[in-house]
Structure formats: C-alpha cells, structure tokens
C-alpha cells in the first residue's frame, strides 16, 4: 500500500519520516485558502485539509503507479479568538502577527484528511493552545530578519527560532509544526497502512 502526501512541506515530510512513514510521492496542491465570510478557524482548517486531499487524489489518479495510493492532506490555522491570522508573506504581516501574539495565548487548529480505500475521506482536527511570553521589539525585529516567518501561519515556525517565544503549550507539538503524529498514525492504521513496517532495526 502506498501513501501520497498532498503537500510540499518539508516539515510534514519530516514528521511522517519520524514515525517511519515514507510517502511514495509528494503532490503539492494549489487551493484558495481565503476564509469564507464568518468562517471559524477550525472549520477553515478542516475545509482546506479536505480540499487539498481531494486535489491530491485527482493528481494521484492520473499516475498508474499511484492510482490506488492513500492520499494525506493537512492544513494549519493560527487564531486569536475567532480572528484567523494569515500565512505571512510580508514582513509587515509577520510583524503584526508577532505583536498580536506577544504575551498572550492563541490556538492552533490543525486538520488532517486521508482518503479511504473505498473512495471516501476521513478527517481529524487537533486543537493546540500556545502561549507566547512577551516579546520585545528587538526580538521581533531579529526574528523578522531571520526570514523564518515567511509562509508560516501566524508568522512563526515553532520548530525554529520561535521556539524561544513559547512559554506554554497544551496539546500536540507536532500539530503546531504541521502534522499531529498520534492522529495521523491512527488514520493510517485504520485504513490498513503498514505503519510499523519500517520500525524494525531503527536505532
């Protein structure tokens, strides 16, 4: 049984490899990630994960070697209350996010979606609460200069330098990075994917 990851994210790939899963292919998809009017953060995360998975499944079906593969998609949304923060593309966006998150708690909604062998979809949503310590302008400017924020939900990458900002985390660290490992493993096992095949002999 093969698995396709409907993402180009090196972080999600590394997380899968951490639990011994090596996708047969990476099929990054392009979907409109604009929130709908009054859409809640958790609803947006689920909708986008499912859209990416469906798009990945269409692409996989066009390749004879991947036609019967399971397809996994995911999306991460950072929110303060019901306010959805952008995946920062400019320094101004990232700076606004970091100033908003400074000294307060926020929620990270990460949804995963997997195709089933019968052609359906199975989804899971994981909510993680993260609290940042208060950040100085000097720290914010230094982080902006690093460039790590680019394309990241909420303008930060917890697995990088921004790990120094996190005072408390309740939930799944992997979900904040981009893929909740427990829930992902459960979805894969539920569809008969040989999750433990690569565990033998790992140091």
GROMACS elastic network, one bead per residue, 0.5 to 0.9 nm:
[ bonds ]
;  ai    aj funct       b0    kb
    1    68     6  0.78459   500
    1    69     6  0.64184   500
    1    70     6  0.77042   500
    1   192     6  0.82547   500
    1   193     6  0.62915   500
    1   194     6  0.74912   500
    2    22     6  0.89932   500
    2    23     6  0.69712   500
    2    24     6  0.59091   500
    2    25     6  0.87374   500
    2    66     6  0.72420   500
    2    68     6  0.74943   500
    2    70     6  0.62537   500
    2    71     6  0.86954   500
    2   193     6  0.78792   500
    3    21     6  0.85460   500
    3    22     6  0.77720   500
    3    24     6  0.56490   500
    3    25     6  0.72817   500
    3    66     6  0.82652   500
    3    69     6  0.52545   500
    3    71     6  0.58236   500
    3    72     6  0.72971   500
    3   193     6  0.82010   500
    4     7     6  0.88278   500
    4    23     6  0.53602   500
    4    24     6  0.57593   500
    4    25     6  0.50724   500
    4    26     6  0.59265   500
    4    27     6  0.69378   500
    4    56     6  0.78440   500
    4    57     6  0.84326   500
    4    60     6  0.76371   500
    4    66     6  0.77296   500
    4    69     6  0.64170   500
    4    70     6  0.60595   500
    4    72     6  0.61777   500
    4    73     6  0.87497   500
    5     8     6  0.79571   500
    5    12     6  0.85919   500
    5    13     6  0.78405   500
    5    23     6  0.62234   500
    5    24     6  0.81124   500
    5    25     6  0.64600   500
    5    27     6  0.61474   500
    5    28     6  0.77057   500
    5    53     6  0.85031   500
    5    56     6  0.78107   500
    5    70     6  0.86010   500
    5    71     6  0.59350   500
    5    72     6  0.50066   500
    5    73     6  0.62780   500
    5    74     6  0.89395   500
    6    25     6  0.85000   500
    6    26     6  0.59645   500
    6    28     6  0.50386   500
    6    29     6  0.62567   500
    6    52     6  0.64145   500
    6    53     6  0.61305   500
    6    54     6  0.89518   500
    6    55     6  0.79141   500
    6    56     6  0.51192   500
    6    57     6  0.81321   500
    6    71     6  0.65800   500
    6    72     6  0.58026   500
    6    73     6  0.50085   500
    6    74     6  0.78317   500
    7    10     6  0.85342   500
    7    12     6  0.77940   500
    7    13     6  0.83822   500
    7    26     6  0.61011   500
    7    27     6  0.57807   500
    7    29     6  0.64518   500
    7    52     6  0.80555   500
    7    56     6  0.84142   500
    7    72     6  0.84022   500
    7    73     6  0.67137   500
    7    74     6  0.77976   500
    8    11     6  0.88321   500
    8    12     6  0.81888   500
    8    13     6  0.80204   500
    8    26     6  0.62685   500
    8    27     6  0.68570   500
    8    29     6  0.81958   500
    9    12     6  0.54114   500
    9    13     6  0.64119   500
    9    14     6  0.87120   500
    9    28     6  0.82421   500
    9   178     6  0.85410   500
   10    13     6  0.50137   500
   10    14     6  0.60417   500
   10    15     6  0.85859   500
   11    14     6  0.51076   500
   11    15     6  0.62152   500
   11    16     6  0.87126   500
   11   159     6  0.88384   500
   11   177     6  0.68558   500
   11   178     6  0.68126   500
   11   179     6  0.83087   500
   12    15     6  0.50660   500
   12    16     6  0.62646   500
   12    17     6  0.86300   500
   12    74     6  0.87335   500
   12   174     6  0.89200   500
   12   177     6  0.76522   500
   12   178     6  0.58258   500
   12   179     6  0.58869   500
   13    16     6  0.51971   500
   13    17     6  0.62347   500
   13    18     6  0.86357   500
   13    21     6  0.87642   500
   13    22     6  0.79694   500
   13    23     6  0.80234   500
   13    26     6  0.86757   500
   14    17     6  0.50230   500
   14    18     6  0.61345   500
   15    19     6  0.69509   500
   15    21     6  0.86891   500
   15   174     6  0.73759   500
   15   177     6  0.85897   500
   15   178     6  0.82981   500
   15   179     6  0.68116   500
   15   180     6  0.85425   500
   15   181     6  0.72352   500
   16    19     6  0.55507   500
   16    20     6  0.65864   500
   16    21     6  0.51494   500
   16    22     6  0.67917   500
   16    23     6  0.81125   500
   16   179     6  0.80958   500
   16   181     6  0.75576   500
   16   184     6  0.86073   500
   16   185     6  0.89518   500
   17    22     6  0.57488   500
   17    23     6  0.85334   500
   18    21     6  0.73168   500
   18   181     6  0.88571   500
   19   181     6  0.76030   500
   19   185     6  0.80093   500
   19   195     6  0.79681   500
   19   196     6  0.83422   500
   19   198     6  0.86467   500
   19   199     6  0.80412   500
   20   195     6  0.70799   500
   20   196     6  0.70643   500
   20   197     6  0.78006   500
   20   198     6  0.53551   500
   20   199     6  0.60882   500
   20   202     6  0.89178   500
   21   194     6  0.88821   500
   21   195     6  0.66074   500
   21   196     6  0.83756   500
   21   197     6  0.86409   500
   21   198     6  0.72294   500
   22    25     6  0.86154   500
   22   198     6  0.87781   500
   23    26     6  0.69898   500
   24    66     6  0.79746   500
   24    69     6  0.84710   500
   25    60     6  0.88990   500
   25    66     6  0.82123   500
   27    56     6  0.60971   500
   27    59     6  0.73787   500
   27    60     6  0.77595   500
   28    52     6  0.83063   500
   28    55     6  0.89810   500
   28    56     6  0.72488   500
   29    52     6  0.60141   500
   29    53     6  0.84294   500
   29    55     6  0.63140   500
   29    56     6  0.62759   500
   29    59     6  0.87475   500
   30    33     6  0.88598   500
   30    52     6  0.74505   500
   30    55     6  0.80337   500
   31    48     6  0.76055   500
   31    51     6  0.70560   500
   31    52     6  0.66854   500
   31    55     6  0.81751   500
   32    35     6  0.86725   500
   32    48     6  0.83092   500
   33    44     6  0.83388   500
   33    48     6  0.67606   500
   34    44     6  0.88250   500
   35    38     6  0.79607   500
   35    39     6  0.61315   500
   35    40     6  0.84170   500
   35    41     6  0.84767   500
   35    44     6  0.63898   500
   35    84     6  0.82846   500
   36    39     6  0.52186   500
   36    40     6  0.87193   500
   36    44     6  0.79188   500
   38    82     6  0.87904   500
   39    42     6  0.84714   500
   39    43     6  0.65191   500
   39    44     6  0.64071   500
   39    82     6  0.85556   500
   40    43     6  0.52228   500
   40    44     6  0.61908   500
   40    45     6  0.87504   500
   40    82     6  0.62216   500
   40    83     6  0.83574   500
   40    84     6  0.80631   500
   41    44     6  0.51348   500
   41    45     6  0.62624   500
   41    46     6  0.87735   500
   41    77     6  0.63115   500
   41    78     6  0.75285   500
   41    79     6  0.65256   500
   41    81     6  0.88202   500
   41    82     6  0.64846   500
   41    83     6  0.76935   500
   41    84     6  0.61357   500
   41   108     6  0.86614   500
   41   109     6  0.68425   500
   42    45     6  0.51630   500
   42    46     6  0.63145   500
   42    47     6  0.85950   500
   42    77     6  0.75372   500
   42   108     6  0.88132   500
   42   109     6  0.57122   500
   42   110     6  0.78028   500
   42   111     6  0.78802   500
   42   125     6  0.74285   500
   42   126     6  0.88204   500
   42   127     6  0.81752   500
   43    46     6  0.52683   500
   43    47     6  0.60503   500
   43    48     6  0.85921   500
   44    47     6  0.50934   500
   44    48     6  0.60760   500
   44    49     6  0.84874   500
   44    75     6  0.87205   500
   44    77     6  0.75641   500
   44   109     6  0.89761   500
   45    48     6  0.53684   500
   45    49     6  0.61122   500
   45    50     6  0.86063   500
   45    74     6  0.80151   500
   45    75     6  0.54656   500
   45    76     6  0.59716   500
   45    77     6  0.58445   500
   45   109     6  0.64398   500
   45   110     6  0.61685   500
   45   111     6  0.54272   500
   45   112     6  0.85099   500
   45   125     6  0.78984   500
   46    49     6  0.51943   500
   46    50     6  0.61509   500
   46    51     6  0.85403   500
   46    74     6  0.82127   500
   46    75     6  0.73391   500
   46    76     6  0.89947   500
   46   109     6  0.87794   500
   46   110     6  0.78315   500
   46   111     6  0.51552   500
   46   112     6  0.72862   500
   46   113     6  0.79012   500
   46   123     6  0.74457   500
   46   124     6  0.78225   500
   46   125     6  0.68539   500
   47    50     6  0.53002   500
   47    51     6  0.61344   500
   47    52     6  0.86867   500
   47    75     6  0.87248   500
   47   111     6  0.85110   500
   48    52     6  0.60577   500
   48    53     6  0.84617   500
   48    73     6  0.86938   500
   48    74     6  0.75387   500
   48    75     6  0.61417   500
   48    76     6  0.88777   500
   48   111     6  0.82447   500
   49    52     6  0.52344   500
   49    53     6  0.61745   500
   49    54     6  0.86883   500
   49    72     6  0.86692   500
   49    73     6  0.53616   500
   49    76     6  0.84337   500
   49   110     6  0.86250   500
   49   111     6  0.59199   500
   49   112     6  0.57800   500
   49   113     6  0.57896   500
   49   123     6  0.82313   500
   50    53     6  0.50341   500
   50    54     6  0.61392   500
   50    55     6  0.85614   500
   50    73     6  0.68636   500
   50    74     6  0.76528   500
   50    75     6  0.87617   500
   50   111     6  0.84814   500
   50   112     6  0.76731   500
   50   113     6  0.56460   500
   50   114     6  0.81132   500
   50   121     6  0.77162   500
   50   122     6  0.87868   500
   50   123     6  0.75395   500
   51    54     6  0.51898   500
   51    55     6  0.61515   500
   51    56     6  0.85250   500
   51    73     6  0.82375   500
   52    55     6  0.51070   500
   52    56     6  0.60315   500
   52    57     6  0.85261   500
   52    72     6  0.84664   500
   52    73     6  0.55933   500
   52    74     6  0.72226   500
   52    75     6  0.83280   500
   52   113     6  0.85223   500
   53    56     6  0.50124   500
   53    57     6  0.60786   500
   53    58     6  0.86894   500
   53    71     6  0.61866   500
   53    72     6  0.58841   500
   53    74     6  0.76311   500
   53   112     6  0.87876   500
   53   113     6  0.63418   500
   53   114     6  0.67694   500
   53   115     6  0.71880   500
   53   121     6  0.84313   500
   54    57     6  0.50263   500
   54    58     6  0.63435   500
   54    59     6  0.87831   500
   54    71     6  0.82303   500
   54    73     6  0.83883   500
   54   115     6  0.79826   500
   54   121     6  0.85543   500
   55    58     6  0.52039   500
   55    59     6  0.64460   500
   55    60     6  0.87283   500
   56    59     6  0.51043   500
   56    60     6  0.60819   500
   56    61     6  0.85763   500
   56    71     6  0.65579   500
   56    72     6  0.80212   500
   56    73     6  0.77118   500
   57    60     6  0.50029   500
   57    61     6  0.60720   500
   57    62     6  0.88288   500
   57    67     6  0.83257   500
   57    69     6  0.84688   500
   57    70     6  0.80325   500
   57    71     6  0.59676   500
   57    72     6  0.87644   500
   57   115     6  0.76836   500
   58    61     6  0.52552   500
   58    62     6  0.68409   500
   59    62     6  0.54863   500
   59    63     6  0.72861   500
   59    66     6  0.89638   500
   59    67     6  0.89033   500
   60    63     6  0.54548   500
   60    64     6  0.80541   500
   60    65     6  0.83252   500
   60    66     6  0.52841   500
   60    67     6  0.55930   500
   60    68     6  0.81975   500
   60    69     6  0.74689   500
   60    71     6  0.79974   500
   61    64     6  0.69665   500
   61    65     6  0.87399   500
   61    66     6  0.64509   500
   61    68     6  0.74921   500
   61    69     6  0.85392   500
   62    65     6  0.88830   500
   62    66     6  0.78401   500
   62    67     6  0.67760   500
   63    66     6  0.53347   500
   63    67     6  0.58590   500
   64    67     6  0.51786   500
   64    68     6  0.82420   500
   65    68     6  0.77364   500
   65    69     6  0.82568   500
   66    69     6  0.51231   500
   66    70     6  0.84867   500
   67    70     6  0.88161   500
   68   117     6  0.78249   500
   69   115     6  0.86972   500
   69   117     6  0.83694   500
   70   114     6  0.68057   500
   70   115     6  0.55711   500
   70   116     6  0.66427   500
   70   117     6  0.71814   500
   70   188     6  0.85893   500
   70   191     6  0.84970   500
   70   193     6  0.84867   500
   71   113     6  0.81359   500
   71   114     6  0.55899   500
   71   115     6  0.53828   500
   71   116     6  0.82989   500
   72   112     6  0.71646   500
   72   113     6  0.57295   500
   72   115     6  0.67939   500
   72   184     6  0.88654   500
   73   111     6  0.83799   500
   73   112     6  0.57525   500
   73   113     6  0.52379   500
   73   114     6  0.65177   500
   73   115     6  0.89309   500
   74   110     6  0.70973   500
   74   111     6  0.55008   500
   74   113     6  0.61778   500
   74   114     6  0.88690   500
   74   178     6  0.74343   500
   74   179     6  0.70540   500
   75   109     6  0.82117   500
   75   110     6  0.56624   500
   75   111     6  0.54558   500
   75   112     6  0.67162   500
   75   178     6  0.71419   500
   75   179     6  0.83544   500
   76   108     6  0.68901   500
   76   109     6  0.56944   500
   76   111     6  0.65253   500
   76   112     6  0.89475   500
   76   153     6  0.68947   500
   76   175     6  0.77604   500
   76   176     6  0.73765   500
   76   177     6  0.85075   500
   76   178     6  0.61785   500
   76   179     6  0.83949   500
   77    84     6  0.70158   500
   77    85     6  0.73945   500
   77    86     6  0.82485   500
   77    87     6  0.84394   500
   77   107     6  0.83466   500
   77   108     6  0.57411   500
   77   109     6  0.50990   500
   77   110     6  0.63057   500
   77   111     6  0.86324   500
   77   153     6  0.61703   500
   77   154     6  0.78106   500
   78    83     6  0.85762   500
   78    84     6  0.61108   500
   78    85     6  0.56325   500
   78    86     6  0.78124   500
   78    87     6  0.86712   500
   78   106     6  0.72673   500
   78   107     6  0.59706   500
   78   109     6  0.63418   500
   78   110     6  0.86456   500
   78   153     6  0.58258   500
   78   154     6  0.54388   500
   78   176     6  0.88154   500
   79    82     6  0.62403   500
   79    83     6  0.53576   500
   79    85     6  0.55465   500
   79    86     6  0.89712   500
   79   106     6  0.59956   500
   79   107     6  0.54624   500
   79   108     6  0.63825   500
   79   109     6  0.78740   500
   79   154     6  0.76005   500
   80    83     6  0.52305   500
   80    84     6  0.67218   500
   80    85     6  0.75561   500
   80   100     6  0.84096   500
   80   101     6  0.78849   500
   80   105     6  0.75465   500
   80   107     6  0.64054   500
   80   108     6  0.89160   500
   81    84     6  0.80588   500
   81   106     6  0.72861   500
   81   107     6  0.77307   500
   84   154     6  0.83934   500
   85    88     6  0.82516   500
   85    97     6  0.68302   500
   85   153     6  0.67131   500
   85   154     6  0.51700   500
   85   155     6  0.81253   500
   86    89     6  0.82688   500
   86    93     6  0.74559   500
   86    94     6  0.84230   500
   86    97     6  0.80346   500
   86   151     6  0.86553   500
   86   152     6  0.80385   500
   86   153     6  0.57819   500
   86   154     6  0.58217   500
   86   155     6  0.74033   500
   87    93     6  0.83778   500
   87    94     6  0.83041   500
   87   149     6  0.85618   500
   87   150     6  0.76222   500
   87   151     6  0.50332   500
   87   154     6  0.59178   500
   87   155     6  0.62741   500
   87   156     6  0.89532   500
   88    91     6  0.75009   500
   88    92     6  0.83638   500
   88    93     6  0.53512   500
   88    94     6  0.52277   500
   88    95     6  0.89432   500
   88    97     6  0.81718   500
   88   149     6  0.66844   500
   88   150     6  0.56608   500
   88   151     6  0.50796   500
   88   152     6  0.57721   500
   88   153     6  0.64422   500
   88   154     6  0.66776   500
   88   155     6  0.50693   500
   88   156     6  0.84100   500
   89    92     6  0.84878   500
   89    93     6  0.67220   500
   89    94     6  0.74106   500
   89   149     6  0.81119   500
   89   150     6  0.54303   500
   89   151     6  0.54296   500
   89   152     6  0.80662   500
   89   155     6  0.83595   500
   90    93     6  0.52686   500
   90    94     6  0.63750   500
   90    95     6  0.86164   500
   90   149     6  0.88973   500
   90   150     6  0.71559   500
   90   151     6  0.86817   500
   91    94     6  0.50535   500
   91    95     6  0.59276   500
   91    96     6  0.84823   500
   91   144     6  0.64335   500
   91   145     6  0.87268   500
   91   147     6  0.85614   500
   91   149     6  0.82635   500
   91   150     6  0.80363   500
   91   155     6  0.88290   500
   92    95     6  0.50993   500
   92    96     6  0.61423   500
   92    97     6  0.86350   500
   93    96     6  0.52095   500
   93    97     6  0.63033   500
   93    98     6  0.87826   500
   93   154     6  0.88022   500
   93   155     6  0.73077   500
   94    97     6  0.50991   500
   94    98     6  0.62052   500
   94    99     6  0.86432   500
   94   144     6  0.73016   500
   94   149     6  0.64790   500
   94   150     6  0.77149   500
   94   152     6  0.86975   500
   94   154     6  0.71402   500
   94   156     6  0.75859   500
   95    98     6  0.51656   500
   95    99     6  0.61217   500
   95   100     6  0.84954   500
   95   140     6  0.69182   500
   95   141     6  0.80029   500
   95   144     6  0.71982   500
   95   155     6  0.75423   500
   96    99     6  0.53006   500
   96   100     6  0.61693   500
   96   101     6  0.86683   500
   96   155     6  0.84907   500
   97   100     6  0.51348   500
   97   101     6  0.61304   500
   97   102     6  0.85491   500
   97   154     6  0.56847   500
   97   155     6  0.58453   500
   97   156     6  0.84474   500
   98   101     6  0.50626   500
   98   102     6  0.59133   500
   98   135     6  0.80312   500
   98   140     6  0.69254   500
   98   154     6  0.75190   500
   98   155     6  0.66772   500
   98   156     6  0.77161   500
   99   102     6  0.51948   500
   99   103     6  0.86747   500
   99   134     6  0.89265   500
   99   135     6  0.75823   500
   99   136     6  0.89782   500
   99   137     6  0.85045   500
   99   140     6  0.78518   500
  100   103     6  0.83233   500
  100   104     6  0.79306   500
  101   104     6  0.56169   500
  101   105     6  0.69341   500
  101   106     6  0.69828   500
  101   131     6  0.79348   500
  101   132     6  0.64283   500
  101   133     6  0.86818   500
  101   134     6  0.84065   500
  101   135     6  0.87535   500
  101   154     6  0.84002   500
  102   105     6  0.83879   500
  102   131     6  0.83884   500
  102   132     6  0.56359   500
  102   133     6  0.61105   500
  102   135     6  0.53374   500
  102   136     6  0.84873   500
  102   165     6  0.84307   500
  103   131     6  0.71237   500
  103   132     6  0.52266   500
  103   135     6  0.68791   500
  103   167     6  0.89754   500
  104   130     6  0.84866   500
  104   131     6  0.55465   500
  104   132     6  0.57168   500
  104   133     6  0.70334   500
  104   134     6  0.75978   500
  105   129     6  0.68355   500
  105   130     6  0.55222   500
  105   132     6  0.63534   500
  105   133     6  0.89671   500
  105   168     6  0.86862   500
  106   128     6  0.85109   500
  106   129     6  0.58843   500
  106   130     6  0.54421   500
  106   131     6  0.62241   500
  106   132     6  0.82893   500
  107   127     6  0.66767   500
  107   128     6  0.56731   500
  107   130     6  0.60836   500
  107   131     6  0.86121   500
  108   126     6  0.81155   500
  108   127     6  0.57058   500
  108   128     6  0.51324   500
  108   129     6  0.63279   500
  108   130     6  0.73630   500
  108   175     6  0.78366   500
  108   176     6  0.62720   500
  109   125     6  0.68673   500
  109   126     6  0.58604   500
  109   128     6  0.65722   500
  109   129     6  0.89173   500
  109   175     6  0.78469   500
  109   176     6  0.79447   500
  110   124     6  0.84065   500
  110   125     6  0.57740   500
  110   126     6  0.52950   500
  110   127     6  0.64838   500
  110   128     6  0.82122   500
  110   175     6  0.57527   500
  110   176     6  0.71377   500
  110   178     6  0.68590   500
  110   179     6  0.71275   500
  110   180     6  0.75295   500
  111   123     6  0.70306   500
  111   124     6  0.56556   500
  111   126     6  0.62559   500
  111   127     6  0.87078   500
  111   175     6  0.84302   500
  111   178     6  0.89377   500
  111   179     6  0.81222   500
  111   180     6  0.85000   500
  112   122     6  0.83623   500
  112   123     6  0.56001   500
  112   124     6  0.54427   500
  112   125     6  0.65272   500
  112   126     6  0.84691   500
  112   179     6  0.73625   500
  112   180     6  0.80440   500
  112   183     6  0.82347   500
  112   184     6  0.71989   500
  113   121     6  0.66023   500
  113   122     6  0.55947   500
  113   124     6  0.65692   500
  113   125     6  0.88989   500
  113   184     6  0.86860   500
  113   187     6  0.84698   500
  114   120     6  0.84316   500
  114   121     6  0.56292   500
  114   122     6  0.53064   500
  114   123     6  0.64216   500
  114   184     6  0.87252   500
  114   187     6  0.70905   500
  114   188     6  0.77716   500
  114   191     6  0.89656   500
  115   118     6  0.81942   500
  115   119     6  0.63206   500
  115   120     6  0.56564   500
  115   122     6  0.63616   500
  115   123     6  0.88548   500
  115   191     6  0.87843   500
  116   119     6  0.52620   500
  116   120     6  0.50782   500
  116   121     6  0.56869   500
  116   122     6  0.69330   500
  116   191     6  0.64043   500
  117   120     6  0.73546   500
  117   191     6  0.69423   500
  118   121     6  0.88556   500
  122   187     6  0.74839   500
  123   187     6  0.81676   500
  124   183     6  0.70527   500
  124   184     6  0.83786   500
  124   187     6  0.83802   500
  125   183     6  0.86281   500
  126   171     6  0.80153   500
  126   172     6  0.75518   500
  126   175     6  0.69064   500
  126   180     6  0.71654   500
  126   183     6  0.81822   500
  127   170     6  0.89289   500
  127   171     6  0.67876   500
  127   172     6  0.77220   500
  127   175     6  0.79673   500
  127   176     6  0.88809   500
  128   169     6  0.71777   500
  128   170     6  0.57629   500
  128   172     6  0.58616   500
  128   173     6  0.77404   500
  128   175     6  0.73283   500
  128   176     6  0.71033   500
  129   168     6  0.81274   500
  129   169     6  0.57732   500
  129   170     6  0.50894   500
  129   171     6  0.63873   500
  129   172     6  0.87154   500
  130   166     6  0.69264   500
  130   167     6  0.78061   500
  130   168     6  0.58689   500
  130   170     6  0.64677   500
  130   171     6  0.84422   500
  130   176     6  0.88094   500
  131   165     6  0.83795   500
  131   166     6  0.59066   500
  131   167     6  0.56253   500
  131   168     6  0.51635   500
  131   169     6  0.64315   500
  131   170     6  0.88385   500
  132   135     6  0.79143   500
  132   164     6  0.89173   500
  132   165     6  0.53352   500
  132   167     6  0.53029   500
  132   168     6  0.71373   500
  133   164     6  0.89554   500
  133   165     6  0.58253   500
  133   166     6  0.63115   500
  133   167     6  0.54238   500
  133   168     6  0.85555   500
  134   165     6  0.79866   500
  135   138     6  0.81508   500
  135   139     6  0.62082   500
  135   140     6  0.67006   500
  135   165     6  0.74151   500
  136   139     6  0.51993   500
  136   140     6  0.63601   500
  136   141     6  0.86592   500
  137   140     6  0.50148   500
  137   141     6  0.60462   500
  137   142     6  0.85028   500
  138   141     6  0.51445   500
  138   142     6  0.61247   500
  138   143     6  0.86001   500
  139   142     6  0.50717   500
  139   143     6  0.61028   500
  139   144     6  0.85378   500
  140   143     6  0.51369   500
  140   144     6  0.61353   500
  140   145     6  0.86184   500
  141   144     6  0.50903   500
  141   145     6  0.62355   500
  141   146     6  0.88256   500
  142   145     6  0.50802   500
  142   146     6  0.64889   500
  143   146     6  0.51173   500
  143   147     6  0.70657   500
  143   148     6  0.73189   500
  143   149     6  0.77170   500
  143   156     6  0.87126   500
  143   161     6  0.75089   500
  143   162     6  0.76471   500
  144   147     6  0.56423   500
  144   148     6  0.73832   500
  144   149     6  0.68462   500
  144   150     6  0.88563   500
  145   148     6  0.82789   500
  146   149     6  0.77930   500
  146   161     6  0.85530   500
  147   150     6  0.58865   500
  148   151     6  0.84348   500
  148   152     6  0.79209   500
  148   155     6  0.83120   500
  148   156     6  0.68030   500
  148   157     6  0.65877   500
  148   160     6  0.74571   500
  148   161     6  0.77754   500
  148   162     6  0.85499   500
  149   152     6  0.54178   500
  149   153     6  0.82483   500
  149   154     6  0.82185   500
  149   157     6  0.63039   500
  149   162     6  0.88923   500
  150   153     6  0.88088   500
  150   155     6  0.68057   500
  150   156     6  0.78883   500
  150   157     6  0.89998   500
  151   154     6  0.89632   500
  151   155     6  0.72784   500
  151   156     6  0.87017   500
  152   155     6  0.50905   500
  152   156     6  0.56549   500
  152   157     6  0.63447   500
  153   156     6  0.66745   500
  153   157     6  0.80322   500
  154   157     6  0.85024   500
  156   160     6  0.83764   500
  156   161     6  0.85808   500
  156   162     6  0.61708   500
  156   163     6  0.89756   500
  157   160     6  0.55436   500
  157   161     6  0.72974   500
  157   162     6  0.58582   500
  157   163     6  0.74966   500
  157   176     6  0.84116   500
  157   177     6  0.70224   500
  158   161     6  0.70823   500
  158   162     6  0.51188   500
  158   164     6  0.83058   500
  158   165     6  0.83823   500
  158   166     6  0.78934   500
  158   173     6  0.84733   500
  158   176     6  0.70327   500
  158   177     6  0.63378   500
  159   162     6  0.71183   500
  159   163     6  0.59698   500
  159   173     6  0.89185   500
  159   176     6  0.86602   500
  159   177     6  0.63796   500
  160   163     6  0.58226   500
  160   164     6  0.84062   500
  161   164     6  0.60928   500
  161   165     6  0.80886   500
  162   165     6  0.52400   500
  162   166     6  0.72099   500
  163   166     6  0.55820   500
  163   167     6  0.89160   500
  164   167     6  0.80316   500
  166   169     6  0.71325   500
  169   172     6  0.79863   500
  169   173     6  0.74969   500
  170   173     6  0.82738   500
  171   175     6  0.82132   500
  171   176     6  0.89527   500
  172   175     6  0.51842   500
  172   176     6  0.67359   500
  172   177     6  0.89723   500
  172   179     6  0.88753   500
  172   180     6  0.62461   500
  172   181     6  0.82917   500
  172   182     6  0.87735   500
  173   176     6  0.52639   500
  173   177     6  0.65033   500
  173   178     6  0.87438   500
  173   179     6  0.87185   500
  173   180     6  0.74782   500
  174   177     6  0.50243   500
  174   178     6  0.61477   500
  174   179     6  0.52914   500
  174   181     6  0.62290   500
  174   182     6  0.89493   500
  175   181     6  0.74461   500
  176   179     6  0.72096   500
  176   180     6  0.78039   500
  177   180     6  0.82629   500
  179   183     6  0.86345   500
  179   184     6  0.73166   500
  180   183     6  0.57709   500
  180   184     6  0.60682   500
  180   185     6  0.86315   500
  181   184     6  0.50311   500
  181   185     6  0.59546   500
  181   186     6  0.84948   500
  182   185     6  0.52654   500
  182   186     6  0.62579   500
  182   187     6  0.87832   500
  183   186     6  0.50485   500
  183   187     6  0.62270   500
  183   188     6  0.86789   500
  184   187     6  0.52022   500
  184   188     6  0.62505   500
  184   189     6  0.85909   500
  185   188     6  0.52001   500
  185   189     6  0.60516   500
  185   190     6  0.84496   500
  185   195     6  0.72099   500
  186   189     6  0.51591   500
  186   190     6  0.59965   500
  186   191     6  0.87804   500
  187   190     6  0.50908   500
  187   191     6  0.66001   500
  187   192     6  0.89805   500
  187   193     6  0.88278   500
  188   191     6  0.53567   500
  188   192     6  0.65541   500
  188   193     6  0.52668   500
  188   194     6  0.80422   500
  188   195     6  0.70420   500
  189   192     6  0.50319   500
  189   193     6  0.52540   500
  189   194     6  0.69722   500
  189   195     6  0.63697   500
  190   193     6  0.74468   500
  192   195     6  0.82508   500
  193   196     6  0.87790   500
  194   197     6  0.55091   500
  194   198     6  0.84683   500
  195   198     6  0.73159   500
  195   199     6  0.82702   500
  196   199     6  0.52554   500
  196   200     6  0.77317   500
  197   200     6  0.69627   500
  198   201     6  0.80797   500
  198   202     6  0.77907   500
  199   202     6  0.56697   500
  200   203     6  0.88930   500
